[in-house]
């Protein structure tokens, strides 16, 4: 039982530290895969600006989950992508982690 508790604590700690490692990985070069967790600030075709001012590029085939979602101000997102040849971050997949501040469910609830 103690081993299960220890394993759970270790996995939880690593999960909480992962966003810090992701942020540090942003400025490194190369074309390998990266993950970013951040709040959306603005979205327009093929571009997403994050709350910290970074701008990501999207491409045909970028997956946005849940299907049909449009990233909007305040939404917390997990973004998988890679660094392009010009140094820009190119998003391959965007997942909504939770609704942003003041956003309502489709039935009108908060």
C-alpha distance (Angstrom), angle and dihedral (degrees) to the residues before:
residue distance angle dihedral
X1 . . .
X2 3.81 . .
X3 3.80 90.3 .
X4 3.80 91.1 55.1
X5 3.80 90.9 49.8
X6 3.79 91.7 47.8
X7 3.81 91.9 47.9
X8 3.80 91.0 48.9
X9 3.82 91.3 49.7
X10 3.80 91.1 49.3
X11 3.81 93.3 49.5
X12 3.82 90.6 47.0
X13 3.82 92.1 50.5
X14 3.82 92.3 48.8
X15 3.81 90.7 48.4
X16 3.79 91.2 53.4
X17 3.81 93.0 47.3
X18 3.83 95.4 47.6
X19 3.85 95.6 82.6
X20 3.82 89.8 55.4
X21 3.80 91.2 53.5
X22 3.81 90.2 46.5
X23 3.79 92.4 54.2
X24 3.81 90.4 50.5
X25 3.81 90.0 50.6
X26 3.82 93.6 57.3
X27 3.80 96.9 88.0
X28 3.79 99.0 43.3
X29 3.78 117.0 106.8
X30 3.78 129.7 -123.7
X31 3.76 135.2 74.6
X32 3.78 101.3 -92.7
X33 3.78 124.5 127.7
X34 3.80 120.4 -84.5
X35 3.79 137.1 -178.6
X36 3.80 125.0 -143.9
X37 3.81 127.9 -170.6
X38 3.81 111.2 -162.0
X39 3.81 145.9 131.2
X40 3.79 119.9 -95.3
X41 3.79 118.7 -120.9
X42 3.83 103.3 176.0
X43 3.78 139.0 -8.6
X44 3.79 130.6 -158.1
X45 3.80 130.5 159.2
X46 3.81 110.0 -52.0
X47 3.83 94.1 -8.9
X48 3.80 135.2 84.9
X49 3.81 122.9 -172.8
X50 3.79 115.7 -154.7
X51 3.80 124.2 -144.3
X52 3.83 90.2 -105.9
X53 3.83 91.1 58.6
X54 3.81 99.8 -102.7
X55 3.80 115.5 135.3
X56 3.80 120.7 -145.9
X57 3.78 126.6 -161.4
X58 3.80 122.2 -133.2
X59 3.79 125.1 -159.6
X60 3.79 137.6 -159.7
X61 3.76 102.5 -72.7
X62 3.81 97.8 31.0
X63 3.81 103.3 147.5
X64 3.81 116.2 -133.6
X65 3.82 116.0 -167.6
X66 2.94 131.4 -124.7
X67 3.78 87.7 41.0
X68 3.80 111.9 -107.8
X69 3.80 94.6 22.7
X70 3.78 119.0 137.2
X71 3.82 114.2 -154.7
X72 3.82 109.9 -118.9
X73 3.78 137.6 -179.4
X74 3.78 113.8 -60.2
X75 3.81 98.2 13.4
X76 3.79 114.2 137.6
X77 3.79 108.5 -131.8
X78 3.78 138.3 -173.8
X79 3.80 108.5 -149.1
X80 3.81 126.1 -167.2
X81 3.78 117.4 -164.4
X82 3.76 148.5 114.9
X83 3.78 141.1 -110.9
X84 3.81 113.4 -94.7
X85 3.79 125.7 -139.3
X86 3.82 90.5 -96.5
X87 3.82 91.3 52.8
X88 3.81 96.1 -104.8
X89 3.79 119.3 133.8
X90 3.81 109.6 -115.3
X91 3.82 115.8 -157.2
X92 3.80 116.4 -138.6
X93 3.82 97.5 173.6
X94 3.82 134.1 13.1
X95 3.81 122.7 -166.9
X96 3.80 125.2 -170.6
X97 3.81 107.4 -128.8
X98 3.82 94.8 -173.9
X99 3.77 140.6 -29.0
X100 3.78 119.6 -78.9
X101 3.77 128.3 -117.3
X102 3.78 114.3 -58.0
X103 3.79 95.4 2.7
X104 3.80 116.3 139.1
X105 3.77 132.0 -142.0
X106 3.79 116.9 -114.2
X107 3.83 89.3 -99.8
X108 3.82 90.8 55.5
X109 3.82 97.7 -103.1
X110 3.76 125.2 126.6
